[in-house]
Each structure stands twice: as structure tokens, then as C-alpha cells.
Amino acid sequence: MFSKTKRFGESLITFEFANKKKISLPPSSQRVSKSPQKDQFSLNLQQDLQQQRESKRSNYTKQPQSPYSQRLSKSPTLKSSCKRINEEDIEAKYSTNKNRISINSVQINMNSSAISAKKEKNQTDYINYENQHIYSSGLKPNNFTSRDNSLIIKKNLEGQRNILVDQNLQEGEKKLFQEENISQNGQNYEGRNNQKQNEEKSLNRLSQNRKNETSVDNPFNKLTNDDFFQNKENIFYEQEEEGSLQQKEIQKHNKTLKKFKDLRYKQKFQRQSFLDSTQDQDQLYQTLIESLGQHDNQSSKDLKSIFEKEKLNTTKTESQNDTKQQINKAIINQQDQGEFSIINIPFKQKKDETINSKQQKNQLLQDLTICIDYQNYSKLPNDQSNIQNTYNDYQKNFQTNNEDNLTILQQKLQEQKSKIINLEELVEQKDEKIKNLEKEIFQLKTYYECKDKHQQNYLNNCLTNYLQLQADYENLKQSCDQNLNAQQAYLIQRQEQEQQLKLIQELKRQVIESEKIVEQQHEQIIQFRGNLRIFCRIKPVLDYEAEIKYREQIQSSLTIQINQRHKQVIELRQDENAKFFFDSVFDMNSTQEDVFNQTQPFIQCALNGDQIAIIAYGQTGSGKTYTMEGVYDKENVAINSQSGILPRTAAYLFKEKERVHIHRNLVFSVGVIEVYCEELRDLLQTDEKIQQKLEILQLNKRIKVVNQVFQVVKNAEELLSLIKKSSMNRITDKTAQNNRSSRSHCIYQIKIFENDQEKGGINIVDLAGSESFQATSNKRESSFINKSLTTLKRIITMLSDRQFLVQSKIPYRESKLTRLLQDSLGGNSKTLVFVTVCPLEENFVQTKESLKFISKATF
Ligand SMILES: Nc1ncnc2c1ncn2[C@@H]1O[C@H](COP(=O)(O)OP(=O)(O)OP(=O)(O)O)[C@@H](O)[C@H]1O
């Protein structure tokens, strides 16, 4: 930043730096000489300057060191801050441009400090400096005089004009310089011819001044008096060397003036520091009062009162400071009123003006008065000393007050420190609580994090379960729909089944009715045929009974032959008149199945509720047992081709039970009893020890055998097993016709129960052999057999004769056999008698007796 101002009737360019320092310089155009004489003069001046500089060096080396220089060298403080700048320390670069010489750069080597100047915009030469105290004068080519926050430097190289610039001067000081410069405006440079005379006059005058000034106390800290005159002496030396007395005088004045200004500046600085300190203290008090005003206790109020008192003292100090400022103003007014002589500085107004010797003399005289006026400076130190004393008094009072206040403040500070210690203990306790709370917070945070994780896992599990339940719900819904459809289909099917069941029941009813009709018809047929039926079965000739080579002879010699016209009639070859009538005749080629087919209607009558008796009668070995039981397998009792009526009856009964189980609940029980020599024997009780005596009783018109065992059988195999087992217990003997001849009557009894009520019964009777006594060795046995068979013959004969329909007259009691068969002989019972005969010629008599015995009628 720079601006143009008017000073001393010339244009000045003022530079303002960042630290608010200002430098004002005249434009170089005003310093440029345009006359050819001046250019020549400048060249000559340069040459002279060079010569003078060289001579100066030699003189300086010869001259003793000035007191000022000695002082500088003795005072390390001043030596470090103030230094005479020798010519050797200056490096300057110049440039000439037609009629002017400009400073391009100047460098002053001062330990670590440096001052440089450079040319800028071809208009202004300025010097940049920082915090340097430079007391220098008479330097060539430039004069540098500087101090803190000010710059007083500038010399036109042409020597036409010297400019003093100080932006930190007080207002009065500026006026002083203006007046100084104004006084210079009317002065002309009278030429180099008068220079030596002027220099001599100036030298005399300065010498006189030197003598006068040595007796006067120097106002500049009592140190600069000799130095000052030593400087002036040096200046004169330099002036003599340069041949420019006027300039040296100006420099001398400038030096003196600078020292005066330095002193003023120091005073100003000290005053400003004092004001700043009081201001700072006032601010401190104000801050403390404000801070204490926030505490409403007695100690704060006491402190506040103390600080307010101190503030009043400070106010007094300010008033004293105002007094001091008034004193300063009085000093300045004294200056303004002309108590100080005006320093006249020679100044060249125009380039082409000639130097008037008379004016030069006057100028020299005026310059000499400046030296005299320096005596008046002694007044300033006195006033200044008074001010300094006053200042010191105030400072002492201030320090005393400060010490008292400091003691109080230290006490308060101690109290505050104790409070601070207590507060710090509270803070530590609070910190401990905070740490505990932080731990609890951390634990709670950890707990809640774990809880959150647990809850999250729980929610995830719930979500998974929810999804699973939802899927199960969907599946159940589908299954329910399916079940509903199935239920509907089931209901439809059930309705159909109910309809079918009704239909079945209807069919059952129809079947039952038809069954009844069949039973009725069957009964009618049986009644039409008669309740007593007699079949004759002719036994074939067995292999062991005749050799194969005689078989044809045996067949031709058989005694029995069936009538060709009437198949039910048997004829004897040896007796043509003997013919025997039977209900059915089974020849030698008949099978077991053929026999049972004729027997099955009687079994059906038993299922319908009748008591039936199937009796096999014949001589030993004629095939009674074969017809009744047949031949069993060794391993099982299954039906085979040789199975007789008894196993086939068992199979038929359970087959019918299965067929009619819908409307009939049939149960069968089996008992086997043997009649031997008119004694009863239960063949199902094989243990003789527990064999109890069997007695025949008639209860409710039904024949019962007391102590006889009846065993319910669930199937045909169980029934046949019992029969097979009991038949093995039957009493047998070896006869001439049969190696294992049955010598007792065996009755196989099957009781039929329907709905727990005995409804019908079947008695299958395998009689003992009917051969004559001569054919057997046991006469007693033969007599009992004959007796029972005779009784049976009589009863059957009576049943076949319609004349003996009165049952009470039938001799059932004459034998145990007929007594046991009482319910199945006569009445509504059905009786079927098989007469088995052996056709061999050797059995002719027994065969004829058998045929006679049971034949229903003879033709
Ligand atoms: N119709 C027949 N066909 C083939 N073999 C028969 C026939 N009848 C009987 N037999 C056989 O004749 C033999 C004697 O028969 P079976 O034992 O049945 O006579 P039986 O009359 O019972 O004699 P017993 O009164 O002494 O017991 C047996 O070996 C038997 O197998």
C-alpha cells in the first residue's frame, strides 16, 4: 500500500507495511537534475566522493576512536542494538540513467541484520528494515538513520536535497520537521566554489558548539553528549573530506535531532507501557470483580471491595498519567512556542540556481545557532527527570499496592486452591462413580447385547417355528381338505354300503327263507324215505386176502352179487332164494366219497336239529371201521380218498358252520365213549386214575352220560385229532379175520349247539364184529357183543315195522349200546345203518347172517 502526500511543498510517496510501519519518500523524478551542468556536476561529485571516501578511510584509521565509539564498544547492549555503520559494511549498487543516479540496491552488513534498498517503479528509492537501531551518519553514498518503528533516511545521490521521514513522530515533531524543511525551502545551493568557505565556517562553529556542549548535560541518558559531539566531530571530518559542509551540518542536526527523538520515543514507549499496564490492571480488576460478582458469599464480597479500591487507585494513577500527559503537552507547547530553535536544513530548490555565498553564510550562521540551541535541550532532561521521578513514585506506589493486593490475592488464591483441592477430591469421587457407572453401563450393555442376541435367536427360532407351523398348517389344511373329500366319499360309499347291506340283509332273509324251505323239503324227503335207512357196502377183496393168481377165481367164487334189475337187492350165489333189500348198496368199487354223498343228508338233518345215528354193522374185517373212519394219514388228519364218514362229516360240519355263520352261530363238541362188555369207557380220558365211572341218565327226555367228557372243537382238524387219539385207546384184539379186531362198540358223539343251546346231535357207531361165538376166543366178550347187537337188531326191526311206533315199548334199556343210542333211534331221529359184508366164499355164512340181521325186507 502506498499513497501520495504533500510534505515540505513536495510530493511524497508513503508506503504502509503490514506492521503498520510507514515510509515516505519523494519521487525520484523530483530529484533528477535535467541540466547538463548538473550531470557534469554529478559526475564530478561521484569522482570527488570516491576520492573523499578513500581519504576518509585513511583518516579514520589515523584518528583516535571517539568517545561515542568507545562507549559503543564498552556497552554490549548498545553494541548489539546500535552500531556505527562503516562504509565497508555498505554495499550499494547504482545505476545512471541520463541525468540521474538511482539506487538499485543497498545492503548493510550488520551481524545478522541487514538493510536493503532497492529501486521500485523507477520512481522511488526506499529502504526496508526490521527492528534495527542504527545510529549512523555521514555514510556515503546514502545516509541511513533508523530506529524502531521509524525510518529517517533518504538522500538524493545528487546531493540536491535531504529528506527526513519519520512516521512515528508525534504531531508536534512533524510540525517541527515541516518548519525545518519550510525554512530550507528558501535556501539555495551556492555552488561548489563557496563550499570550502562554508565548511571552514561550519567547522569553526561546530568546534565552538563542541566546546559549549561538552559542559552541558546531555539529555540523552547522559551518555550521548560526548558521543554526540564526537559524531559531530566525525561529521565535520567527513564534511571536510567530502567538501560539503552544508550537508554535514544537516547530518549533524539530524543526528542531534534523532537522539532527541529517540529519547522522546523512549519516554513515549515507557509512558505507553505504563498506561498499558494500568489498563491491563484495570481490566484484570474488572474481570475479577465480574467473576466475583457471580458468587454471593462473604469472601467474594470482600475481594470485590478490595478490587474496587484497587481500581480507584488505578484511576488515580490514570489521573496522574493524565497529569503526565499534560506535562508532555506543555513541553510540546513550549516547543511550539519557540523555546527550541528551529533546525534549518540546507535544501536545494532548483537545479539551475547558483549558490549565493551570502546566503550560504547566513545559512551557516543559522546552522551554528542550532548547536547553540542544543543547550536548551538541558531543560528537557530536568523536566524529564521530574517526570521520571513522578513516574517512579507512581510506580513504587503501584508496586506497593500491588504487593498488598498480591498478598490478599495469594491468600484468596490459597483458599481457592484448597477449594480446588476439595473440588478435585469430589471430582475424583465423581470420576470413581463415573467409572463404576461406566462399568455398570458396560455390563448392562453386554447384558443387553447378550439379551438382544438371545432375543434375536429366540425370534429367529420363533420365526422358524412359525414358518414350520405355517407349512404344517398348509399341509394340514390340504390333508383336511383331502380328508373332507375322503369323508364325503366315505359317506357316499357308506350310503352305498348301507344300501348294499340292506340288500344283503334282504338276501340273507331270502336265503334263510330258502334255507328253511330247503330244510323243509329235505325233511320231507327224509320222511318220505323214512327215518331208518339201511345201506349195504360190499368190501372188495384185498391183496393180502388172495394171491394174485387166484384173484380171478375168487371173483368168480364170490357169494354176493347185486341184482341187475334192482341195484338195491343183493343175491347169494350159493342160495338163489336168498335176496336182501337195502336202501342203497355200495359195491366193491364204491369209494368213500360215494358213501358219504349218501350219508350227507343225514348230517344235514343233524344240523337242522335232529338226532341221528350212523351205525356200521358187519362181521370182523368186513370194513366197518374203514367205512366209519377210513384210513388216516400218519402226519395229519386231512381229508384224503380213504377218509371215512367221520372225517368227512367233521369237514362238512365246519363248512356248513362257515356258510351259515351269518345267521347261525354253531358250536360243536366231541365225546367218545366205548361200550365193552356192557361197560362204558370215556376214550377222551386216557388217564385211568382219573377215570370216573360213567352212568347213563335220562334228563328232560334226553340221554346223558354222567362224567363223560365233551370237548368243544374249533375246526375239523381238532375234531379228527381227538377221534384219532381216542380210537387208539379203543380195545382191540387179533382175530382170525382181522389182526386188530374191534371187540367193543365205539360211539363218536358230536353235539351241535346253536346260540348256546343243544340243537342236534350225531352218533357215529362202530360196532364190534358180529361173527358168531365160534369165531372168537373170548366167549364172555362175544356174549355181551351178541346181546347188545341182538337188542339193536330188535330195535331196528321194530323201527322198521310201523307197528312199533310207541317208543316206550322199544327195549333201549336192554343194553348199554341201545340205551346210549336211545335219542337217535326212533321218534323223529334219523338212523342210518351200514351193513358191511365180505364177499369171499369163506365168509358166506357170516355174510348171510349179517344180511338177514338188518335187511329191511326180503323179497
Ligand atoms: N371197502 C373197502 N375197500 C378197501 N379195503 C377195505 C374195505 N373195507 C375194508 N377194507 C379193509 O379191510 C380190512 C378190515 O377192515 P376193517 O378193519 O374195517 O374191518 P372191520 O369190520 O372193522 O373189523 P373189526 O370188526 O374186526 O374191526 C382193513 O384193512 C380195511 O382196510
The ligand as an ORCA input file, in Angstrom:
! r2SCAN-3c Opt
* xyz 0 1
  N     -64.335   -151.161      1.038
  C     -63.093   -151.443      1.286
  N     -62.124   -151.197      0.432
  C     -60.842   -151.471      0.694
  N     -60.403   -152.002      1.815
  C     -61.328   -152.288      2.710
  C     -62.681   -152.044      2.520
  N     -63.332   -152.421      3.616
  C     -62.420   -152.917      4.440
  N     -61.215   -152.838      3.942
  C     -60.006   -153.297      4.584
  O     -60.264   -154.449      5.229
  C     -59.624   -154.590      6.408
  C     -60.563   -154.837      7.513
  O     -61.390   -153.859      7.515
  P     -61.944   -153.231      8.841
  O     -60.965   -153.205      9.869
  O     -62.637   -152.045      8.571
  O     -62.967   -154.394      9.278
  P     -63.874   -154.369     10.492
  O     -65.157   -154.738     10.135
  O     -63.798   -153.073     11.142
  O     -63.192   -155.403     11.532
  P     -63.342   -155.417     13.062
  O     -64.780   -155.670     13.364
  O     -62.596   -156.646     13.459
  O     -62.853   -154.212     13.464
  C     -58.925   -153.322      6.595
  O     -57.607   -153.483      6.302
  C     -59.522   -152.417      5.614
  O     -58.626   -151.568      5.121
*
